[in-house]
Amino acid sequence: MNDLLSFLAASPSRFHAVENLGNALTAAGYVRLCEGGAWPLVPGGKYFVTRNGSALIAFRIPAADFTGFMLSASHSDAPTFHVKENAEMTGPEGYVRLNTERYGGMLCAPWLDRPLTVAGRVLVQAEDAIETRLVYVDKDLLLIPNVAIHMNRDANSGYKYDAKCDTIPLMGLEESRGAFRALVARAAGCTPADILGTDLYLCLRQRGMTWGAHDEFISAPRLDDLQCAYGCFQGFLA
């Protein structure tokens, strides 16, 4: 269980999850293939290939006569909020917020009043090429606040969240303008001017945990569906 929780903590986005699984496959003796290149497959060989940084396929070639396929699959993404390009919004009342949109079938309420940050990938103009770099802003950066009960008397009677108002994350006061891109650039190891594009998502900062009288339950961010990805991976290696 601790290994699963560690994997979840190290995989704040689908891109991190695929990178972590790929590194583990390499350590287990699997050969990384290029999707567009020649595949020199041999009997008994162990291989994997990635696509778009968000999907991974691993397979083994039988050393003996082929008798059939054994397959398992899961998805690497999780319901969250996608951060739009040029995300900073100023106001009302001088606050700086991030412009986001819902991604996947999600429950909105659990996202409120929790420490959040962003993770994903950015396109960076390096010295002689364009690079994709994974980023995780290691900071309690954002929060989607509930309003006080006297401002929403129906909060305990069922509530329909307005994505353009109720679930916009708060980042800071007016003097924080420009800070978001600078923080992302620092996480990517570049300057803000070097960032050509972003593919970032909100993620919870809280680490997964076991709980209950006998630790019989588990709660964790991105449990849907990375627990299936981790289970498929461990079963595949075994």
C-alpha positions as CSV (number, residue, x, y, z in Angstrom):
1,M,0.0,0.0,0.0
2,N,2.8,2.4,0.8
3,D,4.3,1.8,-2.7
4,L,0.9,2.7,-4.2
5,L,0.7,5.9,-2.1
6,S,4.2,6.8,-3.1
7,F,3.4,6.3,-6.8
8,L,0.3,8.5,-6.5
9,A,2.3,11.3,-4.7
10,A,5.0,11.2,-7.4
11,S,2.4,11.3,-10.2
12,P,0.6,14.7,-9.9
13,S,-0.3,14.5,-13.6
14,R,-0.8,11.9,-16.3
15,F,2.5,12.9,-17.8
16,H,4.3,12.3,-14.5
17,A,2.6,8.9,-14.2
18,V,3.8,7.8,-17.6
19,E,7.3,9.0,-17.0
20,N,7.4,7.2,-13.6
21,L,6.1,3.9,-15.2
22,G,8.6,4.2,-18.1
23,N,11.5,4.7,-15.7
24,A,10.4,1.7,-13.7
25,L,10.2,-0.4,-16.9
26,T,13.7,0.7,-17.9
27,A,15.0,-0.3,-14.5
28,A,13.3,-3.7,-15.0
29,G,15.2,-4.3,-18.2
30,Y,12.5,-3.2,-20.8
31,V,13.7,-1.4,-23.9
32,R,12.1,1.9,-24.9
33,L,11.0,2.0,-28.5
34,C,10.4,5.0,-30.7
35,E,6.9,4.9,-32.2
36,G,8.1,6.1,-35.6
37,G,11.3,4.1,-35.7
38,A,12.2,0.5,-36.6
39,W,11.4,-2.1,-33.9
40,P,14.1,-4.8,-33.7
41,L,12.0,-7.3,-31.8
42,V,13.4,-10.6,-30.7
43,P,12.0,-13.7,-29.0
44,G,12.0,-13.2,-25.2
45,G,12.4,-9.4,-25.6
46,K,10.8,-6.8,-23.3
47,Y,9.7,-3.5,-24.7
48,F,7.6,-0.4,-24.2
49,V,6.6,2.7,-26.2
50,T,5.0,6.0,-25.2
51,R,2.7,8.3,-27.1
52,N,2.2,12.0,-26.4
53,G,3.8,11.6,-23.0
54,S,0.4,10.5,-21.7
55,A,0.1,6.9,-22.9
56,L,2.3,3.9,-22.4
57,I,2.2,0.4,-23.9
58,A,4.5,-2.3,-22.6
59,F,4.8,-5.9,-24.0
60,R,6.9,-9.0,-24.0
61,I,7.6,-11.3,-27.0
62,P,7.2,-15.0,-26.2
63,A,10.4,-17.0,-26.2
64,A,8.5,-20.1,-27.2
65,D,5.7,-20.8,-29.7
66,F,3.0,-18.1,-29.6
67,T,-0.4,-19.3,-28.2
68,G,-2.4,-16.1,-27.6
69,F,-2.6,-12.7,-26.0
70,M,-2.9,-11.6,-22.4
71,L,-4.0,-7.9,-22.1
72,S,-4.8,-5.4,-19.4
73,A,-5.5,-1.7,-19.6
74,S,-6.3,1.4,-17.6
75,H,-6.3,5.1,-18.2
76,S,-3.7,7.5,-16.9
77,D,-5.7,10.7,-16.4
78,A,-8.0,11.8,-13.5
79,P,-10.8,14.3,-13.2
80,T,-9.4,17.7,-12.5
81,F,-9.4,21.3,-13.7
82,H,-7.4,22.3,-16.8
83,V,-5.5,25.6,-16.6
84,K,-6.1,27.7,-19.7
85,E,-3.3,29.6,-21.5
86,N,-2.7,33.1,-20.2
87,A,-4.5,31.9,-17.1
88,E,-4.2,34.9,-14.7
89,M,-7.4,36.9,-14.2
90,T,-7.5,40.0,-12.1
91,G,-10.6,40.9,-10.1
92,P,-13.0,41.3,-8.6
93,E,-11.7,43.4,-5.7
94,G,-8.1,43.2,-6.8
95,Y,-7.8,39.4,-6.4
96,V,-5.7,37.3,-8.8
97,R,-7.4,34.0,-9.9
98,L,-6.6,31.4,-12.5
99,N,-8.9,30.7,-15.5
100,T,-9.7,27.0,-15.5
101,E,-12.1,24.5,-17.1
102,R,-13.4,21.2,-15.9
103,Y,-11.7,18.0,-17.2
104,G,-13.4,14.7,-16.9
105,G,-16.4,13.6,-14.9
106,M,-15.8,15.1,-11.5
107,L,-17.2,15.9,-8.1
108,C,-16.7,19.6,-7.5
109,A,-17.2,19.8,-3.7
110,P,-14.1,17.9,-2.7
111,W,-11.9,20.4,-4.5
112,L,-13.0,23.3,-2.3
113,D,-11.1,24.6,0.7
114,R,-8.1,22.4,0.0
115,P,-4.5,23.4,-0.8
116,L,-3.9,23.1,-4.5
117,T,-1.1,23.6,-7.0
118,V,-0.5,22.9,-10.7
119,A,1.3,20.1,-12.5
120,G,1.7,19.0,-16.1
121,R,4.1,20.0,-18.9
122,V,5.3,23.0,-20.8
123,L,6.9,23.6,-24.1
124,V,10.2,25.4,-23.7
125,Q,12.5,27.1,-26.2
126,A,15.9,25.7,-25.4
127,E,19.2,26.7,-26.9
128,D,18.8,24.8,-30.2
129,A,15.5,22.9,-29.9
130,I,12.0,23.0,-28.4
131,E,11.7,20.7,-25.4
132,T,8.9,19.3,-23.4
133,R,9.5,19.5,-19.6
134,L,7.4,18.2,-16.8
135,V,6.6,20.7,-14.0
136,Y,5.2,20.5,-10.5
137,V,5.0,23.8,-8.6
138,D,5.9,22.5,-5.1
139,K,3.9,25.1,-3.1
140,D,0.5,25.5,-1.6
141,L,-0.3,28.0,-4.4
142,L,-4.1,27.9,-4.9
143,L,-7.4,27.4,-3.1
144,I,-11.0,27.3,-4.3
145,P,-12.8,28.9,-1.4
146,N,-16.3,28.3,-0.2
147,V,-18.3,31.4,0.6
148,A,-19.6,31.9,4.1
149,I,-23.0,30.4,4.9
150,H,-24.7,33.8,5.2
151,M,-23.7,34.5,1.6
152,N,-25.1,31.2,0.4
153,R,-28.0,30.0,2.6
154,D,-28.7,27.0,0.3
155,A,-25.2,25.5,0.6
156,N,-26.4,22.6,2.7
157,S,-29.5,22.0,0.6
158,G,-27.8,21.0,-2.7
159,Y,-25.9,23.3,-4.9
160,K,-25.2,23.6,-8.6
161,Y,-21.7,24.9,-9.1
162,D,-21.0,27.5,-11.8
163,A,-17.6,26.7,-13.3
164,K,-17.1,30.3,-14.4
165,C,-17.6,31.5,-10.8
166,D,-17.7,29.0,-8.0
167,T,-14.7,26.8,-8.9
168,I,-12.2,29.4,-10.0
169,P,-9.0,29.0,-7.9
170,L,-7.7,32.0,-6.0
171,M,-4.0,32.7,-6.2
172,G,-3.2,36.0,-4.5
173,L,-3.8,39.7,-4.3
174,E,-3.3,42.3,-7.1
175,E,0.5,42.5,-6.5
176,S,0.7,38.8,-7.4
177,R,0.0,39.5,-11.1
178,G,2.6,37.8,-13.3
179,A,3.7,35.4,-10.5
180,F,2.0,32.3,-11.9
181,R,4.1,32.2,-15.1
182,A,7.2,32.9,-13.1
183,L,6.5,30.0,-10.7
184,V,5.9,27.6,-13.6
185,A,9.1,28.8,-15.4
186,R,11.1,28.2,-12.2
187,A,9.7,24.7,-11.9
188,A,10.6,24.1,-15.6
189,G,14.1,25.4,-15.2
190,C,13.7,28.2,-17.7
191,T,12.7,31.9,-17.9
192,P,9.0,32.9,-18.4
193,A,9.9,34.2,-21.9
194,D,11.2,30.7,-22.9
195,I,7.7,29.1,-22.3
196,L,6.0,28.6,-25.6
197,G,2.9,26.7,-24.4
198,T,1.5,24.9,-21.3
199,D,-0.6,21.9,-20.6
200,L,-1.2,22.3,-16.8
201,Y,-3.8,20.9,-14.4
202,L,-4.8,21.6,-10.8
203,C,-3.7,18.9,-8.3
204,L,-4.3,18.4,-4.7
205,R,-1.3,18.8,-2.4
206,Q,-2.5,16.3,0.3
207,R,-0.8,12.9,0.2
208,G,-2.9,9.8,0.1
209,M,-3.5,7.9,3.4
210,T,-4.8,4.8,4.9
211,W,-7.4,5.2,7.7
212,G,-10.0,3.4,9.8
213,A,-9.9,1.4,13.0
214,H,-7.6,-1.1,11.3
215,D,-6.3,1.0,8.4
216,E,-8.8,-0.8,6.1
217,F,-9.6,2.2,3.9
218,I,-7.6,4.3,1.6
219,S,-8.1,7.9,0.4
220,A,-5.9,9.6,-2.1
221,P,-5.9,12.2,-4.9
222,R,-5.9,10.7,-8.4
223,L,-7.0,7.3,-7.0
224,D,-9.3,7.3,-10.0
225,D,-7.7,5.9,-12.1
226,L,-4.1,5.6,-11.2
227,Q,-4.7,2.8,-8.8
228,C,-5.8,0.7,-11.9
229,A,-2.7,1.8,-13.8
230,Y,-0.5,0.8,-10.9
231,G,-2.3,-2.5,-10.4
232,C,-2.0,-3.3,-14.2
233,F,1.7,-2.4,-14.0
234,Q,2.5,-4.6,-11.0
235,G,0.5,-7.5,-12.5
236,F,2.3,-7.1,-15.8
237,L,5.7,-7.2,-14.2
238,A,4.7,-10.3,-12.2
